[in-house]
Amino acid sequence: MPEHASAAAHPYQSLTPDVVMDALASVGLFGDGRQMALSSYENRVYQLHLEDGAVVVTKFYRPGRWHAEQILEEHAFAQELMAAEIPVVGPLTLNGNTLHHFGGFAFSVSPWRGGRLPELDDTDVLEWVGRFLARIHAVGAVQAFKYRPALDLASFGIASREWLLAHDQVPLDVQSSWAKVSQQALDLIAGHPCLTGEATPGETLQRLRLHGDCHPGNILWTPLELPASAQPGPHFVDLDDARMGPAVQDLWMLLSGDRPQRARQLGTLVDGYEQFRPFDRRELVLIEPLRTLRLLHYSAWLARRWHDPTFPRHFPWFGSSDYWQGQVQMLQEQIEAMQEEPLVV
């Protein structure tokens, strides 16, 4: 286990079930007492049944992560997407606002939408998802975020590595090898101007507003066989990690398997994507650098959150020498992958 757990109370200690219900009542919604915690580590998210029979999802944002302007940019982006008839689940406007405050927490309320994980081995499903990603990006390209940061080398890579080393999070028996291989990985990523922001506008790839964390768990699939009242197909949830970045960021996390499998999956996604928006194939070279940045960011994210009791409970393997030795191996593999030819579609 890491030895950096804070002695201070974790930010959600005071978020009791009663506080959740009182927060809901403060915006004019009254629960019938049923509430269920949904899977979320960064924030606290609850499914709540209302007295009128409706079901909503309430998200309590982690204190200190985003400031109000950044959260409101996420909400505005979701509203733009919904106005364009893209199936994104965004916050409700209650009393004229989408962001509310109660008991020291910022929170939002969204309609509940059911669904299952998309079957990404089905080409029709992949193509359908690709079409909607293109539509999300068409809206995302209209304007830039003003307050939200970019997904780049500095924030995801350099800052993560420096924080982990400065706070002695890597065990001594692995520290030297991890420091060396992580720096080698960052040096390779630095060769991609789109991820450093150093190139002139004419030399770099386009950065736009993204979902940012478009893994299969953030796409809920409604089967076609459901009644007509339920919209079939994908709907996208959790824009909490929306940032500026290259379009391919929202595609690569949907790929799995060996290289030929990933190439086929990517080709199908792009086929659907290009029915609504051109895809710049120069971005394919960014897939492995983006994957590497996510690895580094994930380790730092776990370490920074360790004082929150939900993290030791759900990630008991984190912080051991075995974990960090595994990270060294994965970074070595990523260094090799970043030097290979990119996938071709």
N, C-alpha and C positions, 0 to 999 in steps of 0.2 A: 504494500500500500504506500502511496505517496505520504510524505511527512509534512505536507504544507497545509493541512486543514486549518481553517481559521477558527479562532476561539470565539469569534463574534457569532451571533445568532444568524442563521441563514435567512435569506430575504422572505421566504414564504412561511416562516414559523407562525406568524399571526394570521395567516389566511385559513381560518377555520371554516367548517361548513356553514356556520351561522353568518360569518362575514360574507361568504359567497352569496347566500340568500338575501342578505341586507343590501349588498351591492346591486343585485338584480332589481330589488324593490325600489332602489333609488332612481332607476330610470323608468319606473312605471310597469315593470314586469313582475309578476308574482308567481313563485314556484309552488308546486304542490308537495314539496319536500323531497322529491326524488332527484338525486344528483349522482353522476358517475364521472370519475376522473378518467380522462382520455389520455392516450399515450402521447406525452409531450415532456421533454426534459428541460428545454430552454425556458418555457413558460409554464403556467399551470392552466389547463384547459378542462372544462367540465361540460358534460351534457346535462341539461336541466329540463325537466318537464314543468310546464306552466299550468296554472289552474284552468285555463281555457282549452287545454288539450294540446297546445302547440309544444314543439320541442326546439330548444335553442342550444347553441354552444357559446359559452362565455370564456374568453381568453383573458387571463391576468398576466400582463407583460412583466418580464423580469426587471425589477428595479435597477436602474443604472445602465441598462444595455442600450436602448434607443431613447433619444429625447423625443418630446412630443411632436416636433416638426417632422422627424424621420418616420414616426408611426403614421402620422397623417398623410405623408407621401405614399406610404403603402396603401392606405385606405383609398386615397384618390386614384391610384393606379388600378386598384380592384374595381372601383366604380366606373372608370373608363372602359375597362374590359367588359364589365357586365352591360354597359350601355351599348357596346358593340356586339351584344348577343353572344359573347364567349362564355362558356360555362365555368365561371370562376365563382367560388363561394366567398363573398365579401361581407363586411360588417353591415349591420342594420343602422339606419339613421334613426335615432331615438332622441326626442326633445331637441331636434335640430343638429345633433352631433353624432359622430361615429366613435369618438374617443371619450371615455368617461373616467371619473376618478372617485374612489371610495376607499376609506381606511388605509390610505397611503399607497394604493395601487392604481395604476392606469389599467383600464380594461375595455373590451369591446364585446359586442353580442352579435352573433351571426345565426342565420337559420341553420338547422341541422339538415344534413344531406347524407343519406346512406349510400352504400356501394361497396364493392370489393376490389381487390387488387386487379389491375388489368392483366390479361393473359398475353404477355409480350412475345410469346412464341407464335402468336397468331398474326399473320401478316396484315390482315384486315384491321386488327386492333392497332398495330404499329402505325399503319398508314393514317388511320383516323386520328391518333394522337399527334402525328406529324402535321396534319392539317391545322389542328387547333394551336399547336406551338407556333406555326407561321402566323396565325391570326393574332396571337398574343404579342409576337415580336413586331408585327405591323403597327400595333398600337404603341408598343414600347419604343419604337423608333421615332414617334412623332415629336417627343421632347425628352429632355434628360432630367434625371433626378437632380434636385438642387441640394438636398441635405443628406441623402443616402450615399455611402461611400461606394467606390468601385471594387470589383473583385480583381485584385491585382497582386503582383509579386510583393509589394511593400506590406500590405495589410494581412494577407493570408500566409505569406512565406517568411519574409524577413522578421516581421514583428513576432510571429509565432516562435520562430527559432530563438530569437534573442530573449524572449520572455522565459522560455523553458530553461535556457542555460543560466540566465541571471537569477532564477529562483531555484536553481539546483534540483530540477525535477527529474533529470536523467541520472540513474544510478552511476556511481563512479566506475564500476566495472564495464560500463557500456558507453560512458559519456564521450570518451575520445573518439571512438569509432562512429557514434551517432553524429557528433559535431562535424566530423570530416565528411561523411557521406551526405549529410543534409546540406552542407555548404556546396559540395559538388553539384547537387541537384539544383540548388538555387542559381548557381553560376550558369547552368544550362538554360534554365527558365529565363534568365536575364537576356538571352539572345532573341526573345520574342517581344518586339516593341509594343504589341497590343496589350501585353501584360505588365509593361513598365511605364507606359505613358510618355516615353521619351521621344518617340518618332513625331515627325510633322504630320498634320492631318492627311496629306497626300500619300504618306508612306504606310500608315497604319490601317488596321482593319476596323470596321465599325464597332462601336460599343453602344449598347442600347439598354433600356430597362428590361430586366429579366425576371422570371420567376425566381431563379437563383438556386433553388434546392429541389429541382425537378426529378426526384427519384420516384420509383413506382409507388411508394407509400403515400406520396402526395398527389396521386391521381386515383380518384375513386371511380370505379366503372359500374355503370348501370346496365344490366343485361338487356338485350333487345326484346326478350320475351316478357318483360314487365308490362303492365297496363300502359296505355297511351298517355295517361296522366303523369307518368314518370318519364323524364327526358332520358332517352337511351344514350349510351356512349360515355365518354370520359367527362368528369368535371374535376377541376383543379382546386386544391385547397392549400392553405398555409403559405401566404406570400411574405412571411416573417423575414425571410432572407433575401428579399428582392434587392438587387443591386444593379449597378451599371456593369456591363461586361459583354463579351462576344456571344453571339447567338448559339454557338456550339455548346456552351455551358449547359443549356437546357436540353441538350440531346444526349450527351455522352453517358450520363448516369442511367439511361434506359438500356444501355448495351451490356451484354453479359456473354460468357462462354469464351471459346478460343477465338483466335483472330478471324478465321473464315466466318464463324457465326456472327461476330460483331460487325464484320463488313456487310453481311447480308441484312442484319437488323438495321444498320445505319442507312443502307441503300433504300430500304423500305420507308424508314422515317423521312428521308430526304425526298422520296417520291411523293409522299403526302404533303410535305412541307412546300414543295415547289408548285403545288397546285394553287397556292395563294401568295407565295413570296419567294423570290430567288434566294438560293443558299450559296454563300460565298465559300467555295471549296478550299480556299486558302486557309480557312479556319480549322481544317482537319488536323493540321500540324499542332494545334493547341490542345488536343484531347489529352495526351499524356502529361504535358505540363500542368494542365488544370487538375488532373487526377493527383499529381504530386503535391500541388498546393493544398488540395483537400486533405491529404494525409497529414501534412504538417499542421494545418489549421485544426484538425480533429484532435490531435494529441494535446495541443495547447488549450483547446476548448474544454476537454475533460479535466485538465489540470487546474484551470482557472475556476471551474465550477465545483471542485471537490468538497468545499465546505457545505454545499447543499446535500443533505443526507440522501436524497434520491440517487445521487451519482455513485457513491460507494455501494449502495444496495443493488443497482442495476449494472454496474461495471466493475465487479470485484477483481477482475483480472488486470485492471489498469495500474500502471506504475511499477510493476515488478520488473526484474531484470529480463525475464522471459519476454515480457511485452516489448521492452525497448530493443532487445535483440531481434525480435520479429520486425520491428520498425526499421532497423538497419537493413535487414534482408529485403524488405519491401522497397525501401528507397534505392537500394542497389539495383533491384529489378526495374524500377522506374527510370533510373539513369540509362539502363540499356534500352528500355522502351522509347525514351525520348530521342535516342540516336538512331532508331529504326525509321524506315520509310513510313509515313502516316497511312492510315486506312484510305482506300480509294473507293469512291462511289461514282 
